[in-house]
Amino acid sequence: MMARGTFITFEGIDGAGKTTHLDWFRQQLEEKIAPGGHHVVMTREPGGTALGETLRGILLNQPMDLETEALLMFAARREHLAQVIEPALARGDWVLSDRFSDATFAYQGGGRGLPRDKLEALERWVQGGFHPDLTVLFDVPTETASDRRSAARAPDKFESESDAFFERTRAEYLRRAAESPERFVIVDSTRPIDAIRERLKDVIAGL
């Protein structure tokens, strides 16, 4: 029987710098697993499928009720799991995703204040007991993240949120990391890029 693949997620508030390292991390992973004949599937949330990308455009730009927002996030995730993540893992491939369900707990839960029990009910329905094998959390003070966002492209509706919103979002990320230390690796994203990548090399070496 073919061994199941590995599911890795990158998380962090907007401006934490995780996207800077995604493609580099993918290349490092591919070098590691190439002898086994497997591949790295890189994807993102919301998105990852044709339907998910359509929902992404709505979620990032259209105002809506908070519960509608959470439901659409999990709807996109169910499609993502069924069409991309689960088939890739069944092939023995590795999946690297820019965000997954931790982001929903952080943004819709911590940031927006949706009760955690509602999100947990949706998570059980959509994912069962499925979680990433490893989550790399890029952590940065909200002030630093705000400065980075202001220097970037035109913001979407989440990137336009207040520092207080991102402080709550960051706190929920850190709470989840403390709750599941066996799954999370926290990266200090205030450090220089080279130092962060040395830390990420250590993470890859341990996989």
BAKE-193339 format. One record per residue (C-alpha): residue number from 1; residue in three letters; x, y, z. Coordinates in Angstrom, 2 decimals, padded with zeros to 5 digits, always signed. Layout:
BEGIN
+-----+--------+---------+---------+---------+
! num ! residu !       X !       Y !       Z !
+-----+--------+---------+---------+---------+
! NUM !    ALA !       X !       Y !       Z !
...
+-----+--------+---------+---------+---------+
END
This chain:
BEGIN
+-----+--------+---------+---------+---------+
! num ! residu !       X !       Y !       Z !
+-----+--------+---------+---------+---------+
!   1 !    MET ! +000.00 ! +000.00 ! +000.00 !
!   2 !    MET ! +001.29 ! +003.45 ! -000.92 !
!   3 !    ALA ! +002.22 ! +005.60 ! +002.07 !
!   4 !    ARG ! +000.02 ! +008.64 ! +002.67 !
!   5 !    GLY ! +001.55 ! +011.97 ! +001.80 !
!   6 !    THR ! +002.21 ! +014.86 ! +004.17 !
!   7 !    PHE ! +000.10 ! +018.00 ! +004.57 !
!   8 !    ILE ! +001.90 ! +021.23 ! +005.57 !
!   9 !    THR ! +000.28 ! +024.63 ! +006.03 !
!  10 !    PHE ! +001.69 ! +028.14 ! +006.30 !
!  11 !    GLU ! -000.22 ! +030.51 ! +008.58 !
!  12 !    GLY ! +000.08 ! +034.03 ! +009.96 !
!  13 !    ILE ! -001.64 ! +037.38 ! +009.96 !
!  14 !    ASP ! -001.50 ! +039.51 ! +006.81 !
!  15 !    GLY ! +001.93 ! +041.10 ! +006.71 !
!  16 !    ALA ! +003.64 ! +038.26 ! +008.59 !
!  17 !    GLY ! +005.73 ! +037.47 ! +005.51 !
!  18 !    LYS ! +004.78 ! +033.82 ! +005.00 !
!  19 !    THR ! +004.20 ! +034.22 ! +001.24 !
!  20 !    THR ! +007.83 ! +035.34 ! +000.84 !
!  21 !    HIS ! +008.96 ! +031.84 ! +001.77 !
!  22 !    LEU ! +006.33 ! +029.62 ! +000.17 !
!  23 !    ASP ! +007.97 ! +028.93 ! -003.19 !
!  24 !    TRP ! +011.43 ! +028.60 ! -001.62 !
!  25 !    PHE ! +010.04 ! +026.10 ! +000.90 !
!  26 !    ARG ! +008.41 ! +024.14 ! -001.93 !
!  27 !    GLN ! +011.72 ! +023.91 ! -003.77 !
!  28 !    GLN ! +013.48 ! +022.65 ! -000.64 !
!  29 !    LEU ! +010.78 ! +020.03 ! -000.09 !
!  30 !    GLU ! +010.99 ! +018.85 ! -003.68 !
!  31 !    GLU ! +014.71 ! +018.28 ! -003.33 !
!  32 !    LYS ! +014.05 ! +016.23 ! -000.20 !
!  33 !    ILE ! +011.32 ! +013.98 ! -001.62 !
!  34 !    ALA ! +012.42 ! +013.70 ! -005.27 !
!  35 !    PRO ! +014.25 ! +010.38 ! -004.75 !
!  36 !    GLY ! +010.94 ! +008.82 ! -003.70 !
!  37 !    GLY ! +009.23 ! +009.90 ! -006.92 !
!  38 !    HIS ! +006.68 ! +012.12 ! -005.18 !
!  39 !    HIS ! +005.72 ! +015.75 ! -005.80 !
!  40 !    VAL ! +004.81 ! +018.85 ! -003.86 !
!  41 !    VAL ! +001.36 ! +020.26 ! -004.61 !
!  42 !    MET ! +001.25 ! +023.95 ! -003.71 !
!  43 !    THR ! -002.17 ! +025.47 ! -003.10 !
!  44 !    ARG ! -003.99 ! +028.13 ! -001.09 !
!  45 !    GLU ! -007.11 ! +029.02 ! +000.86 !
!  46 !    PRO ! -009.58 ! +030.31 ! +000.17 !
!  47 !    GLY ! -009.06 ! +028.90 ! -003.29 !
!  48 !    GLY ! -007.21 ! +025.90 ! -004.65 !
!  49 !    THR ! -010.02 ! +024.84 ! -007.04 !
!  50 !    ALA ! -012.04 ! +026.61 ! -009.70 !
!  51 !    LEU ! -014.97 ! +026.97 ! -007.31 !
!  52 !    GLY ! -012.68 ! +027.94 ! -004.45 !
!  53 !    GLU ! -011.07 ! +030.71 ! -006.48 !
!  54 !    THR ! -014.50 ! +032.09 ! -007.36 !
!  55 !    LEU ! -015.44 ! +032.06 ! -003.69 !
!  56 !    ARG ! -012.10 ! +033.67 ! -002.84 !
!  57 !    GLY ! -012.94 ! +036.69 ! -004.98 !
!  58 !    ILE ! -016.26 ! +037.04 ! -003.17 !
!  59 !    LEU ! -014.84 ! +036.48 ! +000.31 !
!  60 !    LEU ! -011.96 ! +038.92 ! -000.03 !
!  61 !    ASN ! -013.97 ! +041.73 ! -001.57 !
!  62 !    GLN ! -017.68 ! +041.52 ! -000.75 !
!  63 !    PRO ! -019.21 ! +042.59 ! +002.57 !
!  64 !    MET ! -021.39 ! +039.88 ! +004.10 !
!  65 !    ASP ! -022.80 ! +038.54 ! +007.34 !
!  66 !    LEU ! -020.15 ! +036.95 ! +009.56 !
!  67 !    GLU ! -021.81 ! +033.53 ! +009.56 !
!  68 !    THR ! -022.16 ! +033.65 ! +005.77 !
!  69 !    GLU ! -018.43 ! +034.38 ! +005.60 !
!  70 !    ALA ! -017.56 ! +031.38 ! +007.77 !
!  71 !    LEU ! -019.89 ! +029.07 ! +005.85 !
!  72 !    LEU ! -018.36 ! +030.09 ! +002.53 !
!  73 !    MET ! -014.86 ! +029.54 ! +003.92 !
!  74 !    PHE ! -015.75 ! +026.00 ! +004.90 !
!  75 !    ALA ! -017.61 ! +025.38 ! +001.62 !
!  76 !    ALA ! -014.47 ! +026.31 ! -000.30 !
!  77 !    ARG ! -012.47 ! +024.09 ! +002.06 !
!  78 !    ARG ! -014.67 ! +021.05 ! +001.49 !
!  79 !    GLU ! -014.16 ! +021.38 ! -002.28 !
!  80 !    HIS ! -010.44 ! +021.92 ! -001.73 !
!  81 !    LEU ! -010.18 ! +018.74 ! +000.32 !
!  82 !    ALA ! -012.21 ! +016.66 ! -002.10 !
!  83 !    GLN ! -010.60 ! +017.87 ! -005.31 !
!  84 !    VAL ! -006.98 ! +018.63 ! -004.37 !
!  85 !    ILE ! -005.74 ! +017.77 ! -000.90 !
!  86 !    GLU ! -007.15 ! +014.30 ! -000.30 !
!  87 !    PRO ! -006.30 ! +012.93 ! -003.79 !
!  88 !    ALA ! -002.73 ! +014.28 ! -003.56 !
!  89 !    LEU ! -002.15 ! +012.75 ! -000.14 !
!  90 !    ALA ! -003.61 ! +009.44 ! -001.34 !
!  91 !    ARG ! -001.00 ! +009.45 ! -004.15 !
!  92 !    GLY ! +001.73 ! +009.87 ! -001.57 !
!  93 !    ASP ! +002.44 ! +013.46 ! -002.63 !
!  94 !    TRP ! +003.11 ! +016.33 ! -000.24 !
!  95 !    VAL ! +000.70 ! +019.26 ! -000.05 !
!  96 !    LEU ! +001.83 ! +022.76 ! +000.91 !
!  97 !    SER ! -001.08 ! +025.16 ! +001.50 !
!  98 !    ASP ! -001.05 ! +028.89 ! +002.09 !
!  99 !    ARG ! -003.64 ! +028.83 ! +004.94 !
! 100 !    PHE ! -006.15 ! +026.22 ! +006.06 !
! 101 !    SER ! -008.67 ! +025.95 ! +008.88 !
! 102 !    ASP ! -006.44 ! +027.64 ! +011.49 !
! 103 !    ALA ! -006.94 ! +030.83 ! +009.49 !
! 104 !    THR ! -010.71 ! +030.58 ! +009.85 !
! 105 !    PHE ! -010.44 ! +030.19 ! +013.62 !
! 106 !    ALA ! -008.00 ! +033.12 ! +013.72 !
! 107 !    TYR ! -009.81 ! +035.51 ! +011.37 !
! 108 !    GLN ! -013.51 ! +034.71 ! +011.67 !
! 109 !    GLY ! -013.15 ! +033.52 ! +015.28 !
! 110 !    GLY ! -010.44 ! +035.62 ! +016.92 !
! 111 !    GLY ! -010.64 ! +038.65 ! +014.67 !
! 112 !    ARG ! -014.36 ! +038.85 ! +013.98 !
! 113 !    GLY ! -015.61 ! +037.18 ! +017.15 !
! 114 !    LEU ! -017.61 ! +034.24 ! +015.79 !
! 115 !    PRO ! -018.09 ! +031.79 ! +018.68 !
! 116 !    ARG ! -015.55 ! +028.99 ! +018.62 !
! 117 !    ASP ! -018.18 ! +026.26 ! +019.07 !
! 118 !    LYS ! -019.79 ! +027.20 ! +015.74 !
! 119 !    LEU ! -016.45 ! +026.97 ! +013.95 !
! 120 !    GLU ! -015.67 ! +023.66 ! +015.65 !
! 121 !    ALA ! -019.02 ! +022.25 ! +014.48 !
! 122 !    LEU ! -018.25 ! +023.27 ! +010.90 !
! 123 !    GLU ! -014.74 ! +021.87 ! +011.18 !
! 124 !    ARG ! -016.07 ! +018.48 ! +012.32 !
! 125 !    TRP ! -018.60 ! +018.42 ! +009.51 !
! 126 !    VAL ! -016.21 ! +019.44 ! +006.73 !
! 127 !    GLN ! -012.96 ! +017.85 ! +007.92 !
! 128 !    GLY ! -013.90 ! +015.10 ! +010.34 !
! 129 !    GLY ! -010.71 ! +014.58 ! +012.31 !
! 130 !    PHE ! -008.45 ! +015.76 ! +009.49 !
! 131 !    HIS ! -005.75 ! +018.35 ! +010.31 !
! 132 !    PRO ! -002.40 ! +019.33 ! +008.82 !
! 133 !    ASP ! +000.59 ! +017.23 ! +009.77 !
! 134 !    LEU ! +002.62 ! +020.41 ! +010.28 !
! 135 !    THR ! +001.63 ! +024.07 ! +010.54 !
! 136 !    VAL ! +004.32 ! +026.74 ! +010.23 !
! 137 !    LEU ! +003.07 ! +029.88 ! +011.96 !
! 138 !    PHE ! +004.86 ! +033.08 ! +010.94 !
! 139 !    ASP ! +004.50 ! +035.34 ! +013.94 !
! 140 !    VAL ! +005.09 ! +039.08 ! +013.92 !
! 141 !    PRO ! +003.89 ! +042.02 ! +016.06 !
! 142 !    THR ! +000.79 ! +043.66 ! +014.64 !
! 143 !    GLU ! +002.55 ! +047.01 ! +014.24 !
! 144 !    THR ! +005.23 ! +045.45 ! +012.06 !
! 145 !    ALA ! +002.63 ! +043.61 ! +009.99 !
! 146 !    SER ! +000.69 ! +046.86 ! +009.55 !
! 147 !    ASP ! +003.78 ! +048.64 ! +008.23 !
! 148 !    ARG ! +004.37 ! +045.83 ! +005.75 !
! 149 !    ARG ! +000.77 ! +045.83 ! +004.55 !
! 150 !    SER ! +000.80 ! +049.58 ! +003.99 !
! 151 !    ALA ! +003.77 ! +049.18 ! +001.66 !
! 152 !    ALA ! +002.09 ! +046.43 ! -000.39 !
! 153 !    ARG ! -000.59 ! +046.39 ! -003.08 !
! 154 !    ALA ! -004.13 ! +047.71 ! -002.69 !
! 155 !    PRO ! -005.60 ! +045.88 ! +000.32 !
! 156 !    ASP ! -008.54 ! +043.48 ! +000.27 !
! 157 !    LYS ! -011.24 ! +043.71 ! +002.97 !
! 158 !    PHE ! -009.22 ! +041.67 ! +005.50 !
! 159 !    GLU ! -005.97 ! +043.54 ! +004.90 !
! 160 !    SER ! -007.90 ! +046.79 ! +005.49 !
! 161 !    GLU ! -008.88 ! +045.75 ! +009.03 !
! 162 !    SER ! -007.69 ! +047.61 ! +012.13 !
! 163 !    ASP ! -004.65 ! +046.79 ! +014.24 !
! 164 !    ALA ! -007.04 ! +045.70 ! +017.00 !
! 165 !    PHE ! -008.56 ! +043.13 ! +014.63 !
! 166 !    PHE ! -005.11 ! +041.74 ! +013.79 !
! 167 !    GLU ! -004.12 ! +041.71 ! +017.45 !
! 168 !    ARG ! -007.10 ! +039.44 ! +018.17 !
! 169 !    THR ! -006.31 ! +037.34 ! +015.10 !
! 170 !    ARG ! -002.70 ! +036.92 ! +016.16 !
! 171 !    ALA ! -003.74 ! +036.01 ! +019.70 !
! 172 !    GLU ! -006.00 ! +033.24 ! +018.39 !
! 173 !    TYR ! -003.21 ! +031.86 ! +016.21 !
! 174 !    LEU ! -000.92 ! +031.74 ! +019.24 !
! 175 !    ARG ! -003.65 ! +030.16 ! +021.36 !
! 176 !    ARG ! -004.10 ! +027.38 ! +018.80 !
! 177 !    ALA ! -000.34 ! +026.87 ! +018.60 !
! 178 !    ALA ! -000.16 ! +026.51 ! +022.37 !
! 179 !    GLU ! -003.08 ! +024.07 ! +022.25 !
! 180 !    SER ! -001.38 ! +021.85 ! +019.62 !
! 181 !    PRO ! +002.39 ! +022.24 ! +020.10 !
! 182 !    GLU ! +003.05 ! +018.89 ! +018.39 !
! 183 !    ARG ! +001.64 ! +020.31 ! +015.14 !
! 184 !    PHE ! +002.84 ! +023.91 ! +015.16 !
! 185 !    VAL ! +006.25 ! +025.42 ! +014.54 !
! 186 !    ILE ! +006.38 ! +029.15 ! +015.33 !
! 187 !    VAL ! +008.76 ! +031.24 ! +013.24 !
! 188 !    ASP ! +009.81 ! +034.71 ! +014.39 !
! 189 !    SER ! +009.07 ! +036.64 ! +011.23 !
! 190 !    THR ! +010.79 ! +039.81 ! +012.41 !
! 191 !    ARG ! +014.15 ! +038.14 ! +011.72 !
! 192 !    PRO ! +016.05 ! +038.60 ! +008.42 !
! 193 !    ILE ! +014.99 ! +036.39 ! +005.53 !
! 194 !    ASP ! +018.22 ! +034.36 ! +005.63 !
! 195 !    ALA ! +017.76 ! +033.63 ! +009.33 !
! 196 !    ILE ! +014.15 ! +032.57 ! +008.77 !
! 197 !    ARG ! +015.21 ! +030.23 ! +005.99 !
! 198 !    GLU ! +017.84 ! +028.63 ! +008.19 !
! 199 !    ARG ! +015.05 ! +027.94 ! +010.68 !
! 200 !    LEU ! +012.88 ! +026.51 ! +007.91 !
! 201 !    LYS ! +015.75 ! +024.26 ! +006.75 !
! 202 !    ASP ! +015.81 ! +022.80 ! +010.26 !
! 203 !    VAL ! +012.06 ! +022.19 ! +010.01 !
! 204 !    ILE ! +012.45 ! +020.39 ! +006.68 !
! 205 !    ALA ! +015.34 ! +018.31 ! +008.01 !
! 206 !    GLY ! +013.07 ! +017.05 ! +010.76 !
! 207 !    LEU ! +010.32 ! +015.86 ! +008.40 !
+-----+--------+---------+---------+---------+
END
